[in-house]
Amino acid sequence: MIDRKYMKSAQLGVAASVAFAVVLAGAAGAEEATPDAPSAALSEPALRLGGTAGIDFGFLHLEGDEVDIPQASNGLVRGRGAVSIPFLDWNSFQVDVIGERPLNESTDDDKTTGDLTFAGHLSHRDPSAYLVGVFGGGGMTFDDGDDSDLLAFYFAGAEAQLYWNAWTFHGQAGYLDGEDQFRETIEDAGFGRAVAGYYYQPNGKVSAELSYLRGDRPNGSGGDGNLELIGWGVKVERFAHCDCLPGPVGISLAYDGYDFQATNETDSPEVHELRLGFRLLFGGRSLLDNDRRAAGLDLPMINRWVSTSVNEIE
């Protein structure tokens, strides 16, 4: 259960992001507010070859009374690229590559110095109604604290989307396992994620999400510890067309929070993350068109789950 004292900072982050979303939506009020219908032009292919590339600059804060002070706050840079390849009209395969690196050095020897995540999504989609599919992948967390500075993790699951007018609902359920010299990572875990997104116009979107994970964190060869986390977040995105670029370009503001509860440990950190992002779409006519016809799938923040488990919980 999330402690009330931790929820205060989470609520402030949510309120700030929601206020930003309201202002942004109001500024767009003069534009067309009705989303374009993805299935309106029957002569066009159901899905598109398209993708996205972007970079986020963020600030990560961990509650100071739960972790070592040298690691309590940290800037970060995060890059993500994705390409969706359609086949047989209604099916597609999307590939994701995500990388992250902290911007300031920590004085703690046991720290995350970066991570990489690779994933694929295989799905069947009617862009006017729904998507069903599977996803899977793996990644590496780079850590100065262990004799081996490379930690691996793997995940797989199922996902679905429901399209209803200007709303998109996205659900994911999966399995996560990791390898770590000292077994401080997440092992044999199940997770779920639910996202609701509203397109206040074809190039503008506000979304909110919840996530949950429960698994093992042995913390040693003979350990029997468990880890449970709850995550929450909000995000606002605004895109515009530019003749000098191959597709819409956009800016986003996102807030994510996570509450980690580890048994048999002294640390149960709560993490707060704020990110300002810039993203380019190609192959789609708008943000809505990209999300329902091309590279519109994403992942939970699995890299954050793993790096926090390995380095912030002692």
C-alpha positions in Angstrom: 0.0 0.0 0.0 1.4 3.5 -0.9 2.2 5.6 2.1 0.3 8.9 2.3 3.4 11.0 2.9 4.8 9.9 -0.5 1.6 10.6 -2.3 1.9 14.4 -1.7 4.8 14.8 -4.1 3.1 12.5 -6.6 -0.1 14.5 -6.5 1.9 17.7 -7.1 3.5 16.2 -10.2 0.1 15.0 -11.5 -1.5 18.4 -10.9 1.3 20.3 -12.7 1.1 18.0 -15.7 -2.7 18.2 -15.9 -2.6 22.0 -15.7 -0.1 22.1 -18.5 -2.4 19.8 -20.5 -5.4 22.1 -20.0 -3.4 25.2 -21.1 -2.1 23.4 -24.1 -5.6 22.1 -25.1 -7.1 25.6 -24.7 -4.4 27.1 -26.9 -5.4 24.6 -29.6 -9.1 25.5 -29.4 -9.1 27.5 -32.6 -8.0 24.4 -34.6 -10.2 21.6 -35.8 -11.2 19.6 -32.7 -12.7 16.5 -34.3 -10.1 13.8 -35.0 -9.6 12.5 -38.5 -11.3 9.2 -39.1 -8.6 6.6 -39.8 -10.9 4.4 -41.9 -12.5 7.3 -43.9 -10.6 6.7 -47.1 -11.2 3.2 -48.2 -8.9 3.5 -51.1 -5.9 3.9 -48.8 -4.1 1.0 -47.1 -5.4 0.1 -43.7 -1.9 0.5 -42.1 1.1 2.5 -43.0 4.9 2.0 -43.1 5.9 4.6 -40.5 7.9 5.4 -37.4 9.0 7.8 -34.8 12.3 9.1 -33.4 12.6 11.3 -30.3 14.7 12.5 -27.4 13.7 13.3 -23.8 15.5 15.4 -21.3 14.4 14.6 -17.7 14.9 14.9 -14.0 14.7 11.8 -11.7 14.1 12.3 -8.0 14.1 9.6 -5.3 12.7 10.3 -1.8 15.8 11.4 0.2 14.9 9.4 3.4 14.6 6.2 1.4 17.9 6.1 -0.6 21.5 7.3 -0.4 21.5 11.1 -0.7 24.2 11.1 -3.5 21.7 9.3 -5.7 18.6 11.2 -4.7 18.4 13.4 -7.8 19.7 12.9 -11.3 19.3 14.4 -14.7 18.8 12.0 -17.6 18.6 11.9 -21.4 16.5 9.3 -23.1 16.2 8.4 -26.8 13.6 6.2 -28.5 13.1 5.1 -32.1 10.4 2.9 -33.5 9.4 1.6 -37.0 6.2 -0.2 -37.9 6.1 -2.5 -41.0 2.6 -3.5 -42.3 1.9 -6.8 -44.0 -1.2 -8.5 -45.3 -3.2 -5.2 -45.0 -4.3 -5.6 -41.3 -1.1 -6.8 -39.6 2.1 -5.1 -38.6 5.4 -5.7 -36.9 6.9 -2.8 -34.9 10.5 -2.6 -33.6 11.5 -0.4 -30.7 14.9 0.7 -29.6 15.3 2.7 -26.3 18.4 4.0 -24.6 19.0 6.1 -21.5 21.9 7.7 -19.7 22.2 9.9 -16.6 23.5 13.4 -17.1 25.3 13.9 -13.8 27.7 11.6 -12.0 26.9 10.0 -8.7 29.5 9.6 -5.9 28.0 6.2 -5.2 30.0 3.3 -6.7 26.8 1.2 -7.1 25.0 3.3 -9.8 23.3 2.9 -13.1 25.4 4.4 -15.9 22.9 3.7 -18.7 20.6 1.1 -20.3 19.4 -0.2 -23.6 16.1 -1.9 -24.4 15.0 -3.7 -27.6 11.5 -4.8 -28.3 9.1 -6.0 -31.0 5.3 -5.9 -31.3 3.4 -8.2 -33.6 -0.3 -7.2 -34.0 -3.5 -7.4 -36.0 -5.3 -4.1 -36.2 -8.5 -2.4 -37.6 -7.6 1.3 -37.3 -11.2 2.2 -36.8 -11.9 -0.2 -33.9 -9.1 -2.2 -32.2 -5.7 -3.8 -32.0 -4.7 -7.2 -30.6 -1.1 -8.5 -30.4 1.9 -9.8 -28.6 5.2 -8.1 -27.6 8.5 -9.1 -26.3 12.1 -8.1 -26.0 15.1 -7.6 -23.7 17.6 -5.2 -22.5 20.8 -4.4 -20.7 21.4 -2.2 -17.6 25.0 -1.0 -17.2 26.0 -0.9 -13.5 29.4 0.1 -11.9 28.6 -1.7 -8.7 29.0 -5.3 -9.6 32.1 -7.3 -10.8 30.2 -7.7 -14.0 28.9 -4.3 -15.1 26.3 -5.7 -17.5 22.8 -6.8 -16.2 20.3 -8.4 -18.6 16.5 -8.5 -18.5 13.8 -10.1 -20.7 10.1 -9.6 -21.1 7.1 -10.9 -23.1 3.4 -10.3 -23.0 0.1 -9.6 -24.8 -1.5 -6.3 -25.5 -4.7 -4.8 -26.9 -6.1 -1.4 -27.9 -9.7 -0.2 -28.2 -10.5 2.9 -30.4 -13.6 4.8 -29.5 -14.1 8.2 -31.2 -11.3 10.4 -29.9 -10.2 7.9 -27.2 -7.6 5.1 -27.3 -7.4 2.6 -24.5 -4.3 0.4 -24.3 -3.8 -2.6 -22.0 -0.7 -4.8 -21.6 0.0 -7.8 -19.4 3.4 -9.6 -19.3 6.2 -11.5 -17.7 9.6 -10.0 -16.7 12.8 -11.8 -15.6 16.4 -10.6 -15.1 20.0 -11.8 -14.5 22.2 -10.1 -12.0 25.4 -11.2 -10.2 24.0 -10.5 -6.7 20.4 -11.3 -7.7 19.2 -7.7 -6.8 17.2 -7.4 -10.0 13.6 -8.3 -10.6 13.0 -12.0 -11.3 10.0 -14.1 -12.2 7.6 -11.2 -12.2 4.2 -10.5 -13.7 3.1 -7.0 -14.6 0.2 -5.1 -16.1 -0.4 -1.6 -17.5 -3.5 0.4 -18.5 -3.4 3.6 -20.5 -6.2 5.9 -21.6 -5.5 8.6 -24.2 -7.7 11.4 -25.5 -7.0 13.2 -28.8 -8.3 16.8 -28.3 -7.4 17.3 -31.9 -5.5 15.1 -34.5 -2.1 16.5 -33.4 -2.8 16.8 -29.7 -3.2 14.1 -27.0 -3.5 13.9 -23.3 -3.0 10.5 -21.6 -2.9 8.9 -18.1 -1.7 5.4 -17.1 -1.4 3.0 -14.2 1.0 0.0 -13.9 1.6 -2.8 -11.4 4.3 -5.4 -11.0 4.9 -8.2 -8.5 7.9 -10.6 -8.5 11.0 -11.9 -6.8 14.0 -10.0 -5.6 16.2 -12.6 -3.8 19.1 -10.2 -3.0 21.6 -13.1 -2.8 21.8 -16.7 -3.7 19.8 -17.8 -0.7 17.4 -14.9 -0.5 13.6 -15.1 -0.6 12.6 -11.4 -0.9 9.8 -10.1 -3.0 9.2 -6.8 -4.8 5.9 -5.0 -5.5 5.5 -1.7 -7.3 2.7 0.6 -8.4 3.3 3.2 -11.1 1.2 6.1 -12.3 1.8 8.8 -14.9 0.3 11.6 -17.1 1.5 12.9 -20.5 0.5 15.7 -22.9 1.7 15.9 -26.5 1.3 18.6 -29.1 2.5 18.2 -32.8 2.6 20.5 -35.8 3.4 20.1 -39.5 6.7 21.5 -40.9 7.4 21.6 -44.6 11.1 21.1 -44.0 10.5 17.7 -42.3 9.2 14.4 -43.5 6.3 14.4 -40.9 4.8 16.2 -37.9 7.2 17.3 -35.2 6.1 17.6 -31.6 6.8 18.4 -28.0 5.7 16.5 -24.9 5.7 16.9 -21.1 5.4 13.7 -19.0 5.3 12.9 -15.3 5.8 9.3 -14.0 5.8 8.1 -10.4 6.6 4.7 -8.9 6.3 3.2 -5.4 8.6 0.3 -4.7 7.9 -2.0 -1.8 10.6 -4.7 -1.2 10.4 -7.2 1.6 13.4 -7.9 3.9 15.0 -4.6 2.8 15.6 -1.2 4.5 14.9 0.8 1.3 11.5 1.1 -0.4 12.1 4.1 -2.6 9.4 6.2 -4.3 10.6 7.6 -7.6 9.3 10.8 -9.4 10.3 11.5 -13.0 9.6 14.6 -15.1 10.5 14.6 -18.8 10.4 17.2 -21.7 10.5 15.4 -25.0 10.8 16.2 -28.7 9.7 13.8 -31.4 9.5 13.4 -35.2 6.9 11.3 -36.9 7.3 9.9 -40.4 4.8 8.0 -42.5 1.8 9.3 -40.6 -0.2 12.5 -41.4 -0.8 13.4 -37.8 -0.3 12.1 -34.3 -3.6 10.3 -34.3 -2.9 8.8 -37.8 0.5 7.5 -36.6 -0.9 6.0 -33.4 -3.7 4.1 -35.2 -2.0 3.2 -38.5 1.7 3.1 -37.8 4.2 3.1 -34.9 1.7 3.9 -32.1 2.7 1.2 -29.6 5.0 1.7 -26.6 6.2 -0.1 -23.5 6.0 0.3 -19.7 9.1 1.9 -18.1 10.8 -1.5 -17.6 14.3 0.0 -17.6 13.3 2.2 -14.6 11.9 -0.8 -12.8 15.1 -2.8 -13.2 17.6 -0.1 -12.5 15.8 1.0 -9.4 15.7 -2.6 -8.1 19.3 -3.2 -8.7 20.8 0.1 -7.5 18.4 2.0 -5.2 17.2 -0.8 -2.9 19.9 -2.0 -0.5 
